[in-house]
Amino acid sequence: MKLIEQLFGTGNVLKDDENLGKVNYRLYVYQEIVEGEEGLKNTVGKIDSDKAFALFDKDKLILKTEDGRSIRFIVLNLEGDIKCAGNFFKKKGV
């Protein structure tokens, strides 16, 4: 796995188009490289631990980053570790 992108900033957390508030985030995007070919991407990161407590038991969360992209994620633990699902996408609104 090769680190291909790092994102740091403050973004909005959405659930079913409801804004659940702002979080500070750090995201790391890794990509498999197999025989010189680009493979699957894996995005992991961290959010504020005080926000993680409120979001820990929720699903279908979306993080909208400072650059306008969005990504689905879940909170893995109360320390704020997150795992993202799928790729970044553009989301209108908030």
C-alpha positions as CSV (number, residue, x, y, z in Angstrom):
1,M,0.0,0.0,0.0
2,K,1.3,3.4,-0.9
3,L,0.2,6.7,0.7
4,I,-1.1,8.8,-2.1
5,E,-3.0,11.6,-0.3
6,Q,-3.3,13.3,3.1
7,L,-6.1,15.6,4.0
8,F,-6.3,17.7,7.2
9,G,-8.9,20.3,8.1
10,T,-12.3,21.0,9.5
11,G,-15.4,19.5,7.8
12,N,-19.1,18.9,8.3
13,V,-20.6,15.6,9.3
14,L,-23.9,14.7,7.6
15,K,-26.4,12.0,8.2
16,D,-29.4,11.8,5.9
17,D,-28.7,15.4,4.8
18,E,-28.8,16.6,8.4
19,N,-25.7,18.5,9.5
20,L,-24.5,16.9,12.7
21,G,-21.7,19.5,13.2
22,K,-18.1,20.3,12.4
23,V,-15.1,18.0,13.2
24,N,-11.4,18.3,12.8
25,Y,-10.2,15.5,10.6
26,R,-7.0,13.8,9.3
27,L,-7.5,11.4,6.4
28,Y,-4.9,9.2,4.8
29,V,-5.6,7.6,1.4
30,Y,-3.6,4.5,0.5
31,Q,-3.6,2.7,-2.8
32,E,-2.5,-0.8,-3.7
33,I,0.1,-1.0,-6.4
34,V,0.2,-4.5,-8.1
35,E,2.8,-5.1,-10.8
36,G,2.9,-1.4,-11.6
37,E,-0.8,-1.0,-11.9
38,E,-2.9,1.1,-9.5
39,G,-5.4,-0.9,-7.4
40,L,-8.0,-0.4,-4.8
41,K,-7.9,2.7,-2.5
42,N,-8.3,2.5,1.3
43,T,-9.1,5.7,3.3
44,V,-8.6,5.8,7.0
45,G,-8.2,8.7,9.5
46,K,-9.1,10.3,12.7
47,I,-11.6,12.9,14.0
48,D,-11.9,14.8,17.3
49,S,-12.3,12.3,20.1
50,D,-15.0,14.5,21.7
51,K,-17.0,14.3,18.5
52,A,-16.3,10.6,18.1
53,F,-18.3,9.9,21.3
54,A,-21.4,11.4,19.8
55,L,-21.0,9.7,16.4
56,F,-19.8,6.3,17.6
57,D,-23.1,4.5,17.3
58,K,-24.3,6.1,14.1
59,D,-24.2,4.7,10.6
60,K,-24.4,6.2,7.1
61,L,-22.3,9.2,8.1
62,I,-20.7,11.5,5.5
63,L,-17.8,13.8,6.0
64,K,-17.6,16.8,3.8
65,T,-14.0,18.0,3.6
66,E,-12.8,21.6,3.2
67,D,-12.1,21.0,-0.5
68,G,-15.8,20.2,-1.2
69,R,-15.4,16.4,-1.5
70,S,-17.4,14.0,0.6
71,I,-16.8,10.5,1.8
72,R,-18.9,7.9,3.8
73,F,-17.4,6.8,7.1
74,I,-17.9,5.0,10.4
75,V,-16.3,5.8,13.7
76,L,-14.3,2.8,14.9
77,N,-13.7,3.8,18.6
78,L,-14.0,6.5,21.1
79,E,-10.5,7.8,20.3
80,G,-11.8,9.0,17.0
81,D,-10.3,6.5,14.5
82,I,-12.5,6.3,11.4
83,K,-12.7,4.0,8.4
84,C,-14.1,5.4,5.1
85,A,-16.2,3.5,2.6
86,G,-15.9,3.9,-1.1
87,N,-14.3,6.9,-2.9
88,F,-14.7,10.6,-2.5
89,F,-17.6,12.2,-4.3
90,K,-19.0,15.7,-4.7
91,K,-22.1,16.5,-2.6
92,K,-24.2,19.7,-3.0
93,G,-25.4,21.6,-0.1
94,V,-23.9,22.0,3.4
